[in-house]
Amino acid sequence: MPAWIYFPLASAARQRQRSGAPIAWRMIVPIFLVVVGLPAPGAPAKTAPAAGDRGRLSLPTIRLELAHEQFLLWMARTSAQQERGLMYIHHLPAKRGMIFVFPHSRPETFWMKHTWIPLDLLFLNKHGVIVGHCTMRPDHGRTLYPSPRPIRFAIELNAGICQQLKLNDGRKVVLPAKLTAPQTNRKR
């Protein structure tokens, strides 16, 4: 056996004798923790910023009626706001959500990166007609949710709302004029 292989193995065997833990587990557990994104034992814990820390409360809101129910939605107009979305939220109060307002109709794709709660996603065209919807489950951003057609708006709500209110494709959502007006001088 080459010396470069023998010495680490011999050292590992001595470590096992001292700790009593099998060498394989002591080597595999830290690697597993790194792969799944958990801190290793003794490492400082990373905490997600609180909702207020990221300026979510400073986002403008809009009241929107969906199937005769009033919802208060945060408006995400800039690319930075849209990229952040509802990340790090652990609880979304009933009748709250977010509306994404895009400057032009185009295909859009969503994901659940750093999003801890299941969400219903409505895709709306420039006239406010629902052209698609789906339920997104937390999966660390592995699944992509593309719009079925070009969209101008998207609405995220607590999962189950679309089925409960029968918000199906073809249904029109009346959008306030300040959402449908052309955007000028907006940074994207």
C-alpha positions as a Python dict, from the first residue, in 0.01 Angstrom:
ca = {
    (1, 'M'): (0, 0, 0),
    (2, 'P'): (143, 343, -91),
    (3, 'A'): (249, 552, 207),
    (4, 'W'): (25, 843, 110),
    (5, 'I'): (-277, 617, 157),
    (6, 'Y'): (-149, 426, 460),
    (7, 'F'): (-72, 721, 688),
    (8, 'P'): (-418, 886, 671),
    (9, 'L'): (-582, 548, 732),
    (10, 'A'): (-355, 474, 1025),
    (11, 'S'): (-427, 818, 1168),
    (12, 'A'): (-800, 761, 1122),
    (13, 'A'): (-775, 426, 1303),
    (14, 'R'): (-604, 595, 1598),
    (15, 'Q'): (-878, 859, 1604),
    (16, 'R'): (-1143, 585, 1616),
    (17, 'Q'): (-975, 422, 1910),
    (18, 'R'): (-983, 751, 2102),
    (19, 'S'): (-1337, 865, 2017),
    (20, 'G'): (-1519, 535, 1988),
    (21, 'A'): (-1720, 668, 1689),
    (22, 'P'): (-1678, 482, 1362),
    (23, 'I'): (-1449, 669, 1125),
    (24, 'A'): (-1698, 656, 839),
    (25, 'W'): (-1968, 839, 1036),
    (26, 'R'): (-1728, 1105, 1162),
    (27, 'M'): (-1626, 1177, 803),
    (28, 'I'): (-1967, 1142, 636),
    (29, 'V'): (-2178, 1355, 872),
    (30, 'P'): (-1989, 1685, 812),
    (31, 'I'): (-1992, 1622, 435),
    (32, 'F'): (-2368, 1553, 448),
    (33, 'L'): (-2430, 1872, 646),
    (34, 'V'): (-2241, 2078, 389),
    (35, 'V'): (-2430, 1917, 99),
    (36, 'V'): (-2774, 1984, 249),
    (37, 'G'): (-2675, 2332, 360),
    (38, 'L'): (-2685, 2283, 736),
    (39, 'P'): (-2412, 2427, 955),
    (40, 'A'): (-2160, 2181, 1091),
    (41, 'P'): (-2167, 2123, 1466),
    (42, 'G'): (-2005, 2417, 1641),
    (43, 'A'): (-2040, 2644, 1336),
    (44, 'P'): (-2228, 2972, 1384),
    (45, 'A'): (-2590, 2942, 1276),
    (46, 'K'): (-2701, 3148, 980),
    (47, 'T'): (-3032, 3322, 1029),
    (48, 'A'): (-3257, 3462, 763),
    (49, 'P'): (-3341, 3827, 795),
    (50, 'A'): (-3679, 3907, 944),
    (51, 'A'): (-3950, 4039, 714),
    (52, 'G'): (-3904, 4397, 830),
    (53, 'D'): (-3526, 4375, 792),
    (54, 'R'): (-3558, 4324, 418),
    (55, 'G'): (-3791, 4618, 368),
    (56, 'R'): (-4094, 4405, 292),
    (57, 'L'): (-4311, 4628, 506),
    (58, 'S'): (-4189, 4927, 309),
    (59, 'L'): (-4321, 4776, -16),
    (60, 'P'): (-4636, 4944, -137),
    (61, 'T'): (-4954, 4745, -95),
    (62, 'I'): (-5272, 4730, -291),
    (63, 'R'): (-5618, 4598, -210),
    (64, 'L'): (-5747, 4357, -469),
    (65, 'E'): (-6076, 4172, -490),
    (66, 'L'): (-6054, 3806, -586),
    (67, 'A'): (-6385, 3616, -608),
    (68, 'H'): (-6561, 3871, -384),
    (69, 'E'): (-6288, 3849, -117),
    (70, 'Q'): (-6059, 4143, -35),
    (71, 'F'): (-5683, 4073, -30),
    (72, 'L'): (-5399, 4301, 71),
    (73, 'L'): (-5104, 4238, -160),
    (74, 'W'): (-4747, 4366, -150),
    (75, 'M'): (-4650, 4500, -492),
    (76, 'A'): (-4324, 4379, -643),
    (77, 'R'): (-4239, 4600, -939),
    (78, 'T'): (-3859, 4607, -958),
    (79, 'S'): (-3649, 4307, -1050),
    (80, 'A'): (-3491, 4308, -701),
    (81, 'Q'): (-3835, 4303, -534),
    (82, 'Q'): (-3953, 4030, -771),
    (83, 'E'): (-3644, 3820, -713),
    (84, 'R'): (-3693, 3844, -334),
    (85, 'G'): (-4067, 3771, -353),
    (86, 'L'): (-4190, 3600, -37),
    (87, 'M'): (-3852, 3451, 58),
    (88, 'Y'): (-3795, 3376, 427),
    (89, 'I'): (-4163, 3414, 519),
    (90, 'H'): (-4266, 3142, 764),
    (91, 'H'): (-4629, 3250, 793),
    (92, 'L'): (-4847, 3444, 552),
    (93, 'P'): (-5162, 3583, 716),
    (94, 'A'): (-5494, 3499, 555),
    (95, 'K'): (-5591, 3732, 274),
    (96, 'R'): (-5232, 3855, 227),
    (97, 'G'): (-5003, 3790, -66),
    (98, 'M'): (-4788, 3949, -332),
    (99, 'I'): (-4855, 4074, -682),
    (100, 'F'): (-4573, 4087, -935),
    (101, 'V'): (-4615, 4365, -1189),
    (102, 'F'): (-4399, 4323, -1499),
    (103, 'P'): (-4334, 4614, -1738),
    (104, 'H'): (-4432, 4411, -2046),
    (105, 'S'): (-4611, 4089, -2124),
    (106, 'R'): (-4358, 3806, -2150),
    (107, 'P'): (-4307, 3450, -2028),
    (108, 'E'): (-4196, 3440, -1663),
    (109, 'T'): (-4067, 3161, -1442),
    (110, 'F'): (-4100, 3129, -1065),
    (111, 'W'): (-3929, 2910, -804),
    (112, 'M'): (-3943, 2852, -431),
    (113, 'K'): (-3587, 2937, -331),
    (114, 'H'): (-3576, 3024, 44),
    (115, 'T'): (-3957, 3011, 53),
    (116, 'W'): (-4084, 2807, 343),
    (117, 'I'): (-4461, 2802, 290),
    (118, 'P'): (-4666, 2648, 6),
    (119, 'L'): (-4815, 2908, -226),
    (120, 'D'): (-5077, 2928, -499),
    (121, 'L'): (-4954, 3116, -805),
    (122, 'L'): (-5188, 3286, -1051),
    (123, 'F'): (-5060, 3394, -1393),
    (124, 'L'): (-5253, 3690, -1543),
    (125, 'N'): (-5230, 3845, -1887),
    (126, 'K'): (-5232, 4222, -1948),
    (127, 'H'): (-5615, 4227, -1928),
    (128, 'G'): (-5623, 4058, -1587),
    (129, 'V'): (-5744, 3724, -1718),
    (130, 'I'): (-5604, 3417, -1541),
    (131, 'V'): (-5408, 3222, -1804),
    (132, 'G'): (-5268, 2960, -1565),
    (133, 'H'): (-5229, 2869, -1201),
    (134, 'C'): (-5042, 2619, -989),
    (135, 'T'): (-4955, 2532, -631),
    (136, 'M'): (-4586, 2567, -545),
    (137, 'R'): (-4434, 2358, -268),
    (138, 'P'): (-4116, 2447, -76),
    (139, 'D'): (-3827, 2256, -237),
    (140, 'H'): (-3523, 2486, -209),
    (141, 'G'): (-3575, 2616, -564),
    (142, 'R'): (-3536, 2283, -745),
    (143, 'T'): (-3869, 2306, -931),
    (144, 'L'): (-3939, 2580, -1185),
    (145, 'Y'): (-4291, 2710, -1246),
    (146, 'P'): (-4308, 2871, -1593),
    (147, 'S'): (-4606, 3072, -1708),
    (148, 'P'): (-4803, 2891, -1981),
    (149, 'R'): (-4814, 3211, -2190),
    (150, 'P'): (-4673, 3562, -2173),
    (151, 'I'): (-4800, 3734, -1860),
    (152, 'R'): (-4804, 4086, -1721),
    (153, 'F'): (-4899, 3999, -1361),
    (154, 'A'): (-4859, 3712, -1116),
    (155, 'I'): (-5019, 3675, -775),
    (156, 'E'): (-4890, 3458, -489),
    (157, 'L'): (-5133, 3358, -213),
    (158, 'N'): (-5147, 3092, 57),
    (159, 'A'): (-5182, 2745, -95),
    (160, 'G'): (-5541, 2629, -128),
    (161, 'I'): (-5693, 2972, -196),
    (162, 'C'): (-5730, 2913, -571),
    (163, 'Q'): (-5927, 2594, -518),
    (164, 'Q'): (-6129, 2743, -233),
    (165, 'L'): (-6231, 3052, -434),
    (166, 'K'): (-6247, 2869, -770),
    (167, 'L'): (-5986, 3098, -925),
    (168, 'N'): (-5955, 2901, -1249),
    (169, 'D'): (-5814, 2979, -1591),
    (170, 'G'): (-6028, 3221, -1789),
    (171, 'R'): (-6155, 3410, -1485),
    (172, 'K'): (-6102, 3786, -1498),
    (173, 'V'): (-5950, 3977, -1210),
    (174, 'V'): (-6038, 4348, -1201),
    (175, 'L'): (-5706, 4527, -1163),
    (176, 'P'): (-5681, 4886, -1036),
    (177, 'A'): (-5572, 5145, -1292),
    (178, 'K'): (-5245, 5212, -1109),
    (179, 'L'): (-5139, 4854, -1191),
    (180, 'T'): (-5235, 4857, -1556),
    (181, 'A'): (-5099, 5203, -1638),
    (182, 'P'): (-4773, 5197, -1834),
    (183, 'Q'): (-4466, 5220, -1612),
    (184, 'T'): (-4226, 5499, -1689),
    (185, 'N'): (-3878, 5565, -1554),
    (186, 'R'): (-3877, 5249, -1347),
    (187, 'K'): (-3552, 5069, -1275),
    (188, 'R'): (-3561, 4698, -1367),
}
